[in-house]
Amino acid sequence: MKILIVDDHLLFLEGVSQILSYNMEDVEVIKANSVEQAIQKVISIPNIDLALVDLKMPNVSGVELLSKIKEVDGLLPIAVLSATDNLKLIKSALMGGAQGFIPKTYPSHKLISAIDILLSGESYISNDIQSLLDQAEITIKDAIERHNITGRQLDVLMLLAQGLSNQKIAQTLFISEHTVKSHLKQLFQKLNCDNRLNCVKSAQQLGLIAVQGG
């Protein structure tokens, strides 16, 4: 079995690699400490079973990294392994194709258990993160109904808040750039704004997307 770990901290890469090698049978750990290296590994190494990706990589957002990997291998299961508690980032990653979220604070036995679940084809999100996502979802649902925002418009808003271009939003959501522009036009009208930055600010103030630090 082959597991790719993507993280810019070499010490963390080595530590996770040792944990997996010690606790899992017949595992080949593939390490990448940059976006470019991760993409090259996915291209050059066949039949990777799972990719574990940090959301805080240099020079590119975690959501964009997920999109880049999906462009190369759309069937490769990807999960986030991160220390972030930014619900906006986490939800955007899950929406962008991640099968789960594993906190870096996990002890080794919980990490292995989460990986086993992901390798079985199921999704995995830690209980505390799922609880926070559920609470945020209730608040956002109320705001959506008040302002008549469609599900796809909310998807666009989430990615817009990550700073993604129209092209990247289109690639992440598997829609055309024309469709993205159409959704943005409607969002500008509904939120009474005239540019992307004000659209995000308005959405945060109205509770349509969560405001999180880090």
N, C-alpha and C positions, 0 to 999 in steps of 0.2 A: 504494500500500500504506500502511496506517495502523498505527502502533505507539504504544501508550500506555505511558508511563513514569511509575511512581508512586514518589515518594521525597520525604521532607520536607526534604531539603537542596537548596536552589535552585541552588547552584553545581554540584552533581553533575548535576542535571537539565539544566542548560545545557550542561555538558560532554558528556554522553551524546548529547544532541540534536545537537550539532555533529558528533560522530563519526559518527552515523548518517546525517545529511544529506550529509556529505562522502563517505562510502564506499558509500552505497546509492542506486540510481537510483529516482526516482519515489516517495520515501518521505515521508510526512507524519507528523511526530513530534508526538504529543499529550502534554502534560505535566500532571501533577497532583501537588501537594505536600501533599495531605491525603486522608484516607479519603473525606470528603464530596465533595471535588472529583473524586476518581477515580470514585465511583459516578455522579456527575452526568455525567461525560464518557461513561461507558459507556451511560447512558440516552439521552443527547442526540445522540451521534455514531454513525451506523450503520456496520456492516461494518468494525469494527476487526479487524485481522488477528492482532495479538499484544499482550498486556499483559506488561510487565516490572515486577515489584513487589518493593519492599524488604520485608524481614520485620520491621524495627524502625521501625514507624510509631507516632506518638504516640497514646495513648488507646485503642489497640486492638491485639491481637496480629496478627501477620502471617497466621496461620492463619485468624483470624476475618475478616480482610480478603478473603482468598481466597474464603471462604464467602459473603461479602456480594456479591462480584462474580459468583460463580456463580449466586446467587439472581436477579440482574438478567439475566445472559446466560450460560446454562449451556454454550453452544457456544464461547465466547471462549477461545482458547488462552492460558494464563497460565504464565509462568515466573518464578522468583525470581531477582532480581539483588541480591545482598547480600554484605556483608563478614563475616557471621557464620560461625563454625565450629562452632556448636552443633548437634550431630547430632540431638538431640531435636527442635529447631525445624525443621531441614531435612527430617527424615523425616515430621514431622507435616504440613508443607507439601506434600510429595509425595503423602502419603496423602490430603490434603484437595483434591487436584485439580491441583496444579502439574505441568506437563509437563517441568520441568527446573529446574536450579540453575546459575546462572552467578556465579562469584565477582567481586566488584568489583575485585579485584586484577588481573583480566585486562587485557592490552594490547589496543589497539583492534582489531587484526587477529583475535585470538582471540574477542573479543566479537562481531564481525561474523560470523565463521564459526559460532559457536554459534547466533546469531539465524537464520542461513540454514537451519541444520538444523531449528530449531523451526518456521520458516515452511513447511518442506517437509512438516510433519505428524509428524515424529519427535520423540522425547523427547531431552533433552540433560542430562547431568550430567558435570561435570568429572572427570577421571580420579582426582585425589587425593581428592575427596569421595566418589566411588564406592568407592574402596578402603577408606576409613574406614567407610563404611556397610556394606560387605561384612564387615569385621572385627567390627563391632558386631553384625551379624546373626547371626554364628556364636555369639557369646557369649549373645545373647538367646535364640537357638533352644534352646540347652542348658537355660537357665533355664525356658523355656516347657514343655519336656518334663518337667522335674523337678516343676513345680507344676501341670501339667495345665491350662494356660491356652489357651483357644481363640484363633484368629486375630482374631475379632471382639472378644473381650474385651481383647486386646492393643491393638486400634485404640482402644477406649474409654479404656484406660489412658493411651495416648499423648496423647489430647486432654484427658483429665482433668488430666494433668501440666501442660498449657498453661493451666489455670485456666478452661477453658470450662464453661459451665453445661450441664445436661442437655439443654436446648432446643438449644443451639448444637452439642453433640455429635451430637444427632439429625439436625440439618440438614446437618452436614458429612458424616455417614455415610449419609444418606438412609434413616434408620430412624426409628421412632416413639420418643417419650419413654418410653413404657411399656417398650419393648425396652431402652432405655438403662438404666432403673432395674433391670430384670431382670438385665442384665449386671453392674451395680454390686453388686447383692445377692450374686451368685455370687462376684464378686471379693473382697468383704468376707469371705466365708466361707473362700475358698481362701487368702487372705493373712492371715487371723486379725486383722482390724481392724474398727473400727466407724464410721469416718467417712472422708470423701474425702481429707483431708490425710494421715492415717495410711496410707491405701491407697497413695498416691503414694510416701510415704517407704519403705514396705515393699517396693514394687515396685522402687524404686531400689536398696535394700539387697540384694535378691535377684537383681539383674542383669536384671530383666525389661524395664526401660527404662534408657537410658543417662543418667548424670549428667554434664551438661556445663555449663560456665560461659558467661556472656554471652548 
